[in-house]
Amino acid sequence: MPRYQTFFLPECHADTALVRFIIPEPLLSIHEKGCSEVAKSMLSPKADDYRLIGIVDNDKKLNIHCKGFFGTFETVSQYERLTLKKHPIKDQYIIIVDKAVETFLLWNAEAVGMAVSQYGFDTSPKKFGLQLKTPTIETDPSYLQLLNDLYQHQAPGLLTLESLLHGFIEGTP
């Protein structure tokens, strides 16, 4: 059993939908607007009352946008285009997703022989990323079907992310 209540802090709408696909309890994930908001939530005075797990893209300017906060986190593991890092003192973690969620999803689709284009999405990472930026992506039937089909085809990154998220819920990162 976890020592604290666990909350996931995904930084974008596509990440929020992904987390909620894996952990369907919407009250456990709090949508943030960018990595700087994830960092801000983790730095808040109330943060010590919870186990917080930020989910952020591997943005080239991650430390700049977040004022170096995530630079203090230490790498725990790295596999399937996901990096898990832990705060050296607090019960806080970040999961860094590939370069971005779109490249993570494209890689997973390729790994299981699927094409995102069959769901109406562009295969160019840049254009696919733009399609994922809208708030409506969280409830987009095509996006949710893509996530479901990737999961059903046992896409390695989705299975790894599922293992990580459920581990936090169960109290073991």
Secondary structure, DSSP 8 states (H G I E B T S, - for coil): --SSEEEEEESSHHHHHHHHHHS--GGGB---SSHHHHHHHHHSGGGGGEEEEEEEE--TTHHHHTTTGGGG-EEEEEETTEEEEE-SSSSEEEEEESSSHHHHHHHHHHHTT--GGGGT--SSHHHHHHHH-SGGGGG-HHHHHHHHHHHHTT-HHHHHHHHHHHHHHHT--
